[in-house]
Amino acid sequence: MRQVGTLPDEQEAAQFIDYLFTLDIDAQADQAADGWAIWVRDENLLEPAQEKLAEFLKNPQAEQFRAARQADALRVEKRKKAQRVQKQQVQMRQHWNRPASQRRPITMALIFISVIVTVMSDRGQNFSGAVMRSLLFCDTMQSAEWDINSTSDRLINIKQGQVWRLLTPIFVHYGIMHIVFNMYMLYQLGGLVEEYYGSNCLALIVLFTGVISVTVSSLMPFRLIIPLGGDGGTPYGAGMSGVLFGILGYLWAKMLWDASNAVPLNPNTILILLIWLGLGVFGVLDRMLGANIDNWAHAVGLLSGMAAGYLSRFSLKGRK
């Protein structure tokens, strides 16, 4: 603290302290041998406080120095603000101290369901089992007249009212590496969205990007009609990757068009997933992994997620 000066009267000292408080200068008065010493807590504010003291000494009864009521109101508001901040800090500590199942319930539920489906479907290999037959876009056991190349035939089960097939393929995974990579990225990206924007937001993103990516991928021709290589659509596409690219697109869109409400996202994460997308489109991953990469789901998931992120900027509800 630094001493500003002294005032002979306690009442005048209190009046001057109130005035300084209205100027956002925190000060206090202590009794001294020659009156009341005025101290400022922030030494950077010493000079402006001394200037105001000089003005005060010239005319203590001036209207501008009658600030007791205003100062009291400001003190009350400051106390309320401090209480709100303390309450928020306590709430955040309680939030981060909770287990992941409570902080990220939707993320953990998606992981749990995916793991159970993977186990029950023999790592996505049991095409004749009830799990694969019930969850993929099309039942894997169709009649001899069924044509996999026909869009109308691919919709056979949807037309029968089995609309859950528009989303449930995201829970099916082909092999251990497939589910391990997807669940790791889901925990990272999905958990990030859920903790910053809430469980409802993540659920809507999963539903929106999942249905769109599954539907487009399932209805596209087998081969891309562009000279890039890679595989086209299939009614037996599966995995959470379309949703993951949707979540990435959402977060990326927030960074581009709604920066004040965006979540800090490591640029390397964006780069890695975009490289993964590119390698899939050009057929590199097919040759490296010996697997059919669902390029349509990845690309459409990314674009639909970006669209959701762009539209969310018009929402009245901000970040949690």
ZAGU-979402 format. One record per residue (C-alpha): x, z, y; residue in three letters. Coordinates in steps of 0.02 Angstrom, whole numbers, padded with zeros to 5 digits, always signed. Example, Ala and Ser with C-alpha at 12.3 -4.5 7.8 and 13.67 -1.06 7.14 Angstrom:
2
+00615+00390-00225ALA;+00684+00357-00053SER;
This chain:
320
+00000+00000+00000MET;+00052-00027+00181ARG;-00001+00075+00332GLN;-00095-00022+00465VAL;-00099+00115+00597GLY;-00196+00272+00642THR;-00362+00317+00720LEU;-00395+00486+00802PRO;-00572+00510+00734ASP;-00634+00516+00554GLU;-00797+00429+00598GLN;-00705+00286+00684GLU;-00588+00273+00535ALA;-00736+00256+00415ALA;-00815+00128+00532GLN;-00656+00024+00535PHE;-00635+00036+00345ILE;-00813-00032+00326ASP;-00773-00175+00444TYR;-00617-00222+00347LEU;-00717-00218+00185PHE;-00836-00351+00254THR;-00681-00460+00281LEU;-00630-00436+00099ASP;-00486-00321+00150ILE;-00480-00169+00037ASP;-00420-00017+00137ALA;-00429+00172+00139GLN;-00409+00312+00267ALA;-00306+00469+00238ASP;-00294+00619+00354GLN;-00128+00629+00445ALA;-00049+00746+00575ALA;-00100+00633+00721ASP;-00270+00578+00655GLY;-00322+00465+00512TRP;-00199+00341+00437ALA;-00269+00171+00386ILE;-00191+00091+00231TRP;-00218-00081+00154VAL;-00195-00100-00034ARG;-00131-00279-00023ASP;+00024-00288+00086GLU;-00007-00474+00113ASN;-00159-00424+00216LEU;-00061-00304+00328LEU;-00043-00423+00475GLU;-00227-00475+00488PRO;-00278-00292+00469ALA;-00163-00242+00612GLN;-00237-00378+00721GLU;-00413-00314+00686LYS;-00357-00134+00723LEU;-00293-00188+00893ALA;-00462-00267+00932GLU;-00551-00113+00869PHE;-00451+00004+00980LEU;-00500-00096+01133LYS;-00687-00075+01101ASN;-00739+00025+00947PRO;-00923+00010+00997GLN;-00924-00181+00991ALA;-01065-00255+00886GLU;-00946-00340+00765GLN;-00878-00171+00709PHE;-01048-00099+00664ARG;-01035-00153+00484ALA;-01080+00004+00386ALA;-01244-00065+00314ARG;-01166-00232+00269GLN;-01016-00146+00191ALA;-01129-00035+00085ASP;-01224-00187+00022ALA;-01060-00275-00021LEU;-00996-00122-00113ARG;-01155-00115-00217VAL;-01140-00300-00259GLU;-00957-00280-00302LYS;-00996-00137-00421ARG;-01133-00241-00504LYS;-01014-00387-00523LYS;-00881-00275-00600ALA;-01010-00208-00722GLN;-01063-00385-00770ARG;-00883-00436-00799VAL;-00850-00282-00904GLN;-01007-00315-01006LYS;-00955-00495-01036GLN;-00782-00439-01090GLN;-00857-00315-01213VAL;-00974-00449-01280GLN;-00829-00572-01302MET;-00724-00440-01391ARG;-00869-00404-01506GLN;-00894-00591-01534HIS;-00713-00626-01581TRP;-00703-00471-01690ASN;-00848-00531-01798ARG;-00809-00622-01961PRO;-00812-00813-01963ALA;-00976-00813-02058SER;-01059-00732-01906GLN;-00964-00827-01771ARG;-00983-00996-01858ARG;-01138-00983-01969PRO;-01180-01170-01969ILE;-00999-01221-02000THR;-00981-01098-02144MET;-01150-01149-02217ALA;-01099-01334-02216LEU;-00935-01291-02302ILE;-01023-01182-02431PHE;-01153-01316-02473ILE;-01018-01451-02485SER;-00913-01347-02605VAL;-01063-01305-02714ILE;-01114-01489-02722VAL;-00937-01540-02764THR;-00929-01416-02908VAL;-01102-01461-02974MET;-01066-01648-02966SER;-00900-01632-03058ASP;-00803-01675-02899ARG;-00918-01822-02865GLY;-00885-01904-03033GLN;-01048-01868-03124ASN;-01153-02014-03061PHE;-01284-01990-03196SER;-01308-01805-03155GLY;-01456-01736-03058ALA;-01351-01687-02906VAL;-01278-01860-02871MET;-01441-01946-02914ARG;-01538-01835-02794SER;-01420-01828-02645LEU;-01345-02002-02623LEU;-01434-02131-02516PHE;-01494-02216-02674CYS;-01528-02148-02848ASP;-01380-02203-02954THR;-01496-02244-03101MET;-01603-02393-03050GLN;-01698-02523-03148SER;-01615-02685-03206ALA;-01708-02783-03069GLU;-01632-02678-02930TRP;-01511-02775-02819ASP;-01377-02674-02732ILE;-01346-02817-02610ASN;-01526-02813-02548SER;-01560-02704-02397THR;-01740-02686-02452SER;-01686-02625-02624ASP;-01564-02500-02548ARG;-01712-02422-02457LEU;-01811-02400-02617ILE;-01797-02210-02624ASN;-01819-02187-02436ILE;-01981-02286-02445LYS;-02037-02168-02582GLN;-02029-02025-02456GLY;-01858-01956-02506GLN;-01803-01947-02325VAL;-01676-01809-02358TRP;-01562-01946-02425ARG;-01531-02000-02244LEU;-01422-01844-02225LEU;-01378-01767-02393THR;-01237-01890-02438PRO;-01128-01794-02313ILE;-01119-01651-02440PHE;-01054-01760-02582VAL;-00865-01783-02597HIS;-00761-01889-02713TYR;-00616-01783-02773GLY;-00522-01627-02719ILE;-00419-01707-02581MET;-00576-01782-02504HIS;-00666-01616-02487ILE;-00511-01513-02440VAL;-00467-01627-02294PHE;-00647-01640-02234ASN;-00682-01454-02246MET;-00522-01410-02154TYR;-00567-01528-02011MET;-00747-01465-02013LEU;-00689-01285-01995TYR;-00577-01335-01848GLN;-00690-01456-01753LEU;-00860-01391-01806GLY;-00809-01212-01775GLY;-00744-01259-01603LEU;-00911-01336-01554VAL;-01012-01193-01627GLU;-00914-01056-01538GLU;-00915-01142-01369TYR;-01084-01228-01368TYR;-01183-01131-01497GLY;-01251-01154-01672SER;-01401-01257-01615ASN;-01286-01383-01531CYS;-01180-01405-01687LEU;-01335-01421-01797ALA;-01404-01559-01685LEU;-01238-01652-01683ILE;-01227-01644-01874VAL;-01406-01704-01893LEU;-01391-01843-01764PHE;-01222-01914-01812THR;-01249-01881-01998GLY;-01411-01978-02011VAL;-01347-02123-01906ILE;-01179-02139-01995SER;-01257-02124-02169VAL;-01396-02249-02131THR;-01283-02382-02053VAL;-01150-02364-02188SER;-01280-02374-02326SER;-01364-02530-02260LEU;-01211-02634-02210MET;-01144-02776-02320PRO;-01009-02733-02445PHE;-00874-02822-02346ARG;-00840-02818-02159LEU;-00874-02989-02085ILE;-00715-02978-01980ILE;-00534-03015-02029PRO;-00478-02834-02028LEU;-00489-02792-02211GLY;-00560-02629-02277GLY;-00726-02601-02363ASP;-00898-02623-02292GLY;-01057-02527-02321GLY;-01121-02453-02483THR;-01274-02349-02531PRO;-01155-02235-02626TYR;-01046-02186-02478GLY;-01021-01999-02461ALA;-00927-01863-02369GLY;-00926-01765-02207MET;-00806-01884-02119SER;-00941-01977-02023GLY;-01000-01811-01951VAL;-00820-01760-01914LEU;-00792-01917-01812PHE;-00960-01880-01729GLY;-00900-01706-01679ILE;-00737-01781-01616LEU;-00835-01909-01515GLY;-00942-01772-01440TYR;-00792-01669-01385LEU;-00702-01823-01321TRP;-00853-01877-01220ALA;-00864-01705-01140LYS;-00682-01719-01087MET;-00713-01892-01013LEU;-00880-01869-00927TRP;-00915-01682-00914ASP;-00743-01604-00888ALA;-00811-01445-00807SER;-00906-01406-00967ASN;-00778-01473-01091ALA;-00684-01380-01227VAL;-00494-01396-01221PRO;-00450-01510-01366LEU;-00275-01547-01426ASN;-00241-01732-01388PRO;-00146-01743-01552ASN;-00309-01706-01645THR;-00392-01854-01561ILE;-00241-01964-01594LEU;-00230-01918-01779ILE;-00413-01955-01813LEU;-00408-02118-01715LEU;-00255-02173-01813ILE;-00347-02124-01973TRP;-00494-02232-01916LEU;-00380-02379-01877GLY;-00288-02368-02042LEU;-00454-02368-02132GLY;-00521-02519-02039VAL;-00363-02618-02076PHE;-00369-02571-02260GLY;-00207-02472-02258VAL;-00288-02314-02326LEU;-00372-02411-02465ASP;-00204-02471-02527ARG;-00116-02305-02499MET;-00247-02192-02578LEU;-00329-02312-02698GLY;-00498-02265-02625ALA;-00637-02354-02533ASN;-00637-02287-02354ILE;-00808-02281-02272ASP;-00759-02368-02110ASN;-00937-02395-02053TRP;-00976-02209-02063ALA;-00817-02165-01968HIS;-00843-02291-01827ALA;-01029-02263-01807VAL;-01006-02074-01817GLY;-00877-02080-01677LEU;-00988-02189-01565LEU;-01146-02088-01596SER;-01051-01927-01560GLY;-00987-01998-01396MET;-01165-02049-01351ALA;-01225-01872-01388ALA;-01084-01799-01283GLY;-01125-01914-01137TYR;-01311-01874-01143LEU;-01277-01687-01155SER;-01209-01686-00977ARG;-01389-01704-00917PHE;-01441-01547-01011SER;-01485-01395-00906LEU;-01398-01278-01027LYS;-01209-01264-01006GLY;-01075-01192-01115ARG;-01098-01023-01198LYS;
